[in-house]
Amino acid sequence: MINVSQLQQRTQGYEFADGIRELQFAFWVLVTGFYGWVVWDMPAMWQPFAEWVRAQNVVVMILVTFVLPIGVPLVISQVGLKWANEYLRRRWLWRNTGFIKPKSWIMPRRTLFVSFAMMFAVFIAGIWLAIHLKDFTFIIRGVYVSASVANAYMSLMIAMQFRIPRYRIIAVVGLLITLILALLPLRAGLFVLVISGFWGGMLIVSGLYAMRQMALQQKATADAH
């Protein structure tokens, strides 16, 4: 008898098997991390431009400060994922075994809710520290630490649900290094750059490793036929 639940779970896990998701997320993390570094550590570079932005209307301010540096990279990463689905997956990585179209929501809603709750709790802790220590850079730290903790949790859930060992490594190493970085006396912009660079680099290494393993597996399948 076929276990339908296990079959669905295994096929959903294919979305994370080839490393495409890691490369997509790494791109967004690195771009937004670089943006945060420039904003907090290089005010001389952008303050003249900021004065011009302040003189404009609210729509222009939102467009320049949020949509362009954060929203546009997110859209680009989604377009890149769509291209990867059509080209890398269909024509190269999954050309011999077949391609399964991913679901819009892969992770259970409970996992997403817990991830959001963890992120919110760490962010609130950052605000509390900023108020009591009178150092408002803790709010910036709280944003990136909370996002990192939530990502570590999500990675662990992916590892457990879909039985992908490398995601367990991402979760453990990511959480450990995040906590170490959070304790270092780095200025806000440098902290943003370092933590984003770490996560981005780790995801790139993991993604490329998974892609190589998948390519070798596909080659072996092709040679067997």
C-alpha positions in Angstrom: 0.0 0.0 0.0 1.3 3.4 -0.9 1.7 5.9 1.9 0.2 9.0 0.2 1.3 11.4 3.0 5.0 10.3 2.8 4.8 10.5 -1.0 3.6 14.1 -0.9 6.2 15.0 1.7 9.0 13.5 -0.4 7.9 15.3 -3.6 7.5 18.6 -1.7 11.1 18.1 -0.5 12.3 18.2 -4.1 11.9 22.0 -3.9 14.8 22.2 -1.6 16.9 19.3 -3.0 18.8 21.2 -5.7 19.9 24.3 -3.8 17.9 26.8 -5.9 16.0 28.1 -2.9 19.2 28.8 -1.0 20.8 30.7 -3.9 17.6 32.8 -4.2 17.5 33.7 -0.6 21.2 34.4 -0.5 20.9 37.0 -3.2 18.2 38.9 -1.3 20.1 38.6 2.0 23.3 40.0 0.5 21.7 42.9 -1.3 19.7 44.1 1.7 22.7 43.6 3.9 24.8 45.8 1.7 22.1 48.4 1.7 22.0 48.4 5.5 25.7 48.8 5.7 25.7 51.8 3.4 22.8 53.4 5.2 24.3 53.0 8.7 28.1 53.3 8.2 28.4 55.6 5.1 26.1 58.6 5.8 28.3 60.9 3.8 27.6 58.9 0.7 23.8 59.1 0.8 22.9 62.1 3.1 22.9 64.6 0.2 20.5 62.4 -1.6 18.5 61.9 1.6 17.9 65.6 1.8 16.5 65.6 -1.7 14.2 62.6 -0.8 12.9 64.4 2.3 11.9 67.3 0.1 9.7 65.1 -2.0 6.3 63.7 -1.2 5.5 60.6 0.8 5.2 58.3 -2.2 8.7 59.2 -3.4 10.1 58.6 0.1 8.5 55.2 0.3 9.6 54.3 -3.2 13.3 55.3 -2.6 13.7 54.1 1.0 11.8 50.8 0.8 10.6 49.7 -2.6 13.9 50.2 -4.5 16.4 48.8 -2.0 14.3 46.0 -0.6 11.3 45.4 -2.8 13.2 45.4 -6.1 15.8 42.8 -5.0 12.9 40.6 -3.8 11.1 40.9 -7.1 14.4 40.1 -8.9 14.9 37.1 -6.8 11.4 35.8 -7.5 11.9 36.4 -11.3 15.2 34.5 -10.9 13.5 31.7 -9.2 11.0 31.5 -12.1 13.8 31.4 -14.6 15.6 28.7 -12.6 12.4 26.6 -12.6 12.1 26.9 -16.3 15.7 26.5 -17.3 17.9 25.0 -14.6 15.4 22.6 -13.3 13.5 21.5 -16.3 16.3 21.5 -18.8 19.3 20.6 -16.7 18.9 19.4 -13.1 15.6 17.5 -13.5 15.8 16.6 -17.2 16.0 12.8 -16.6 13.8 12.3 -13.6 11.1 14.8 -14.3 10.1 18.1 -12.8 7.5 18.7 -10.1 6.0 22.2 -9.9 6.4 23.6 -6.4 3.4 24.7 -4.2 3.0 28.3 -3.4 3.1 27.5 0.4 5.5 24.6 1.1 5.9 25.0 4.8 3.0 24.3 7.2 1.3 27.5 8.5 2.1 26.4 12.1 5.8 26.5 11.3 5.4 29.9 9.6 3.5 31.2 12.6 6.1 30.0 15.1 8.9 31.5 13.0 7.1 34.8 12.9 6.5 34.7 16.7 10.2 34.0 17.4 11.3 36.8 15.1 8.9 39.2 16.8 10.1 38.2 20.3 13.8 38.7 19.5 12.9 42.0 17.8 11.1 43.2 21.0 14.1 42.1 23.1 16.2 44.3 20.9 13.9 47.3 21.5 14.0 46.6 25.2 17.8 46.6 25.2 17.9 49.8 23.1 15.7 51.6 25.7 17.5 50.4 28.8 21.0 50.7 27.5 20.2 53.9 25.6 21.8 52.5 22.4 19.3 52.4 19.6 21.5 50.5 17.4 20.2 47.5 19.3 17.0 47.9 17.3 18.9 47.4 14.1 20.7 44.4 15.6 17.3 43.1 16.7 16.0 43.2 13.2 18.8 41.1 11.7 19.2 38.8 14.7 15.5 38.0 14.8 15.4 37.3 11.1 18.5 35.0 11.5 16.9 33.1 14.4 13.7 32.7 12.4 15.6 31.5 9.4 17.6 29.0 11.6 14.3 27.6 12.9 12.8 27.4 9.4 15.9 25.5 8.2 15.6 23.1 11.1 12.0 22.4 10.2 12.9 21.8 6.6 15.6 19.4 7.7 13.2 17.5 9.9 10.1 17.5 7.6 11.9 16.7 4.3 14.9 14.9 5.7 17.5 17.1 4.1 20.7 16.9 6.4 22.4 20.1 5.0 19.5 22.2 6.3 20.2 21.0 9.8 23.8 22.2 9.4 22.5 25.5 8.2 20.2 25.8 11.2 22.8 24.9 13.9 25.8 26.7 12.4 23.6 29.7 11.5 22.2 30.1 15.0 25.5 29.6 16.7 27.3 32.2 14.6 24.4 34.6 14.8 24.6 34.5 18.6 28.3 35.0 18.6 28.1 38.0 16.2 25.3 39.5 18.3 27.7 39.7 21.3 30.5 41.3 19.3 31.0 45.1 19.7 30.5 45.9 16.1 29.0 49.2 14.9 25.5 48.9 13.4 26.4 49.0 9.7 29.3 46.6 10.0 27.2 44.2 12.0 24.5 44.2 9.3 27.2 43.6 6.6 28.9 40.8 8.5 25.8 38.9 9.5 24.3 39.2 6.1 27.5 38.2 4.5 27.8 35.2 6.7 24.2 34.0 6.0 24.5 34.8 2.3 27.9 33.0 2.0 26.7 29.9 3.9 23.5 29.7 1.7 25.6 30.1 -1.5 28.0 27.3 -0.4 25.0 25.0 0.5 23.1 25.8 -2.7 26.1 25.2 -5.0 26.9 22.0 -3.1 23.3 20.7 -3.5 23.3 21.8 -7.2 26.5 19.9 -7.9 25.2 16.8 -6.1 21.9 16.9 -8.1 23.9 17.3 -11.4 26.0 14.3 -10.6 22.9 12.3 -9.7 21.3 13.2 -13.0 24.4 12.3 -14.9 24.5 8.9 -13.2 20.9 8.4 -14.1 21.5 9.3 -17.7 24.6 7.0 -17.9 22.6 4.1 -16.5 20.2 4.4 -19.4 
